Structures are given as structure tokens and as C-alpha cells.
Amino acid sequence: MRSRPNLVGSSTSELGVVDLGPTSNLMEFDIDLAMRTARLHREMPAPDGPCCLSCGATHPCRWARWARCVLVGAGWSDAAIDANHTG
């Protein structure tokens, strides 16, 4: 069984996203993919509570958390990420 990488100096936010520190080495491809992923895996109201529009998991799903982490690491504000959902 493989062990998980040691993320020394990292912290976990309330969404369970691991903060790896500065992400200045993000490639344009990663940011584009994160933008599309955030659009696809956005919140949808449901009788049992918010769920993911794309995969149906409880929102925020792991893909929505990953996309937000990449975009925040690229310097996007919460407002810009939320505006990406409608555009």
C-alpha cells in the first residue's frame, strides 16, 4: 500500500482543500481546466440539500474543491470564481 505524500507546512481549509502555499508554477492549461471544472461542478439546489450539478455528490464535490483551490492559487478572488459560474 502506498503512503500519502508528506505535505509539510501545508494547512487544510474549511472545505478540506490542502493549501500547498504559493502556486506560481500553475500552467495556463491548469487554470483553463479549473475554470471549466468549476462551471460544470457548481451547486444545484436539491430537496436533500445542495448537490453538484454534474456528478450529483454533496456540494462542494471534490472536483469543485479542486477547481476552487487552483483558481485561488492563481490569484482569483471568490467573486471572480463565482462570476465564472455564470459566464
N, C-alpha and C positions, 0 to 999 in steps of 0.2 A: 504494500500500500504506500502510495506516495505521500510525503508530508507536504503541508502547505508552506508557501514561502514565508519567511520571517519579515514582516513589514515594520522594521524598527523605525521608530519615530513617526509612525502613522497614527491617525486617530479615526474613529468612526463617528459619523454624524448621526442625527436622529433618524434618518432614512436608512441607515445601515450601509451608507456609501463610505468606502475607505478613502481617506484623504492621503494621497501619496506625496503631497507637497507640490511645489511648482511643476507645472506641466508644459513648459515652454517648448518641449520637443514634440508636441502634437502635430501630426501631419494634417494637411488640408483634407485628405480623404477621411480621417477620423472625425473631423468636425462635420463634414457633409453627411457622413453616415449617422452621426449622433443627431443631427437636425432631422433627418428622415425618420429615424427611430423614435424621437420624441413626438413627432407628428403622428406616427402610427400607433404608439402605445400611450395615448392620452386617456384621461379619465372620462368615464361614461357613467352617468347615474344608473343605478340598478336598485331594485327593491331591497336587496340584502346589503346595500352599501356600495360605494364606488368601486367599479371594476375597470379593467383595461379594455379599451375599445377593440384592440387587436387580438389579444390572447385570452381575455376573459378572467385573468387572475385578479386577485385583490389589488387595487391601485394604491400606491405605485408598484408596478410589477418590476422584476429585476431589470428588464430592458429599459424601462422608463428611468429607473435609478441610475443605470449605466450612462444613458444619454445625458441626463442632468449633470452627472459628475464630469463627463468630458466637456460639456459646454461651459460649466462653471470654471473648470480648469483652463479653458481657452479665454476666460475673461468675460463671459456673458453674464448679464445680470438676470435675476429671477424674472423681471418684467420682460426682458428680451426673449427669454426661453418661453414664457407664456404666450408672447405675441407670435412666436414661431408656430404655435399650435393652430392659429387661425389663418396663417398665411401660406 
